[in-house]
Amino acid sequence: MSAGVFGPSELADMRDVFDEITSRPWFSRDPDAREAFAKYLLDAYPGGTFNATTDKPLLEKTARAHYGRDSGNA
């Protein structure tokens, strides 16, 4: 896979992780938080670098810190 290009399986994995994290009860219900987290996910992992197994724990920690209901997001 070329750097900077997301393959179909990589996008599917990213979508699955995004859906799982944003469906957690602690994740903000603010649509802007969901959008910001989606942008973060795409920016943090350029095409060809995302691995759901190894990257998910850090993504969840980041989401809790920045997009959790107790982080100032409604």
C-alpha positions in Angstrom: 0.0 0.0 0.0 1.3 3.5 -0.8 1.9 5.9 2.0 -0.9 8.4 2.3 -3.5 6.2 0.7 -6.1 4.3 2.8 -6.9 0.9 1.5 -10.5 -0.5 1.9 -9.6 -2.8 4.8 -7.8 0.0 6.6 -10.8 2.3 6.2 -13.1 -0.5 7.4 -10.9 -1.0 10.5 -10.8 2.7 11.2 -14.6 2.9 10.9 -15.0 0.0 13.2 -12.7 1.5 15.9 -14.4 4.9 15.5 -17.9 3.4 15.8 -16.8 1.4 18.9 -15.2 4.3 20.7 -17.9 6.8 19.9 -20.6 4.5 21.1 -19.1 4.2 24.5 -21.2 5.9 27.3 -18.3 8.2 28.3 -17.9 9.6 24.7 -19.4 13.1 24.2 -22.7 13.2 22.5 -21.8 16.5 20.8 -21.7 16.0 17.0 -18.7 18.4 16.9 -16.7 16.0 19.2 -17.5 13.1 16.9 -16.3 15.1 13.9 -13.2 16.3 15.6 -12.4 12.7 16.7 -12.8 11.5 13.1 -10.5 14.2 11.8 -7.9 13.3 14.5 -8.1 9.6 13.5 -7.5 10.3 9.9 -4.7 12.8 10.6 -2.9 10.7 13.2 -2.7 7.7 11.0 -1.8 8.4 7.4 -2.8 5.8 4.9 -0.9 2.5 5.4 -0.1 3.1 9.0 -3.2 2.2 11.0 -3.4 -1.1 12.8 -6.6 -1.6 14.8 -5.1 -4.1 17.2 -2.1 -1.9 18.3 -3.6 1.6 17.8 -7.0 1.2 19.5 -5.8 1.4 23.1 -4.0 4.8 22.4 -7.1 6.0 20.5 -9.4 5.1 23.4 -7.1 6.9 25.8 -7.0 10.0 23.6 -10.7 10.0 23.1 -11.3 9.7 26.9 -9.0 12.6 27.5 -10.2 14.9 24.8 -13.8 13.8 23.8 -15.1 12.3 27.0 -18.1 13.7 28.7 -16.0 14.7 31.7 -13.5 16.6 29.6 -15.9 19.5 29.1 -17.9 18.1 26.2 -21.7 17.6 26.6 
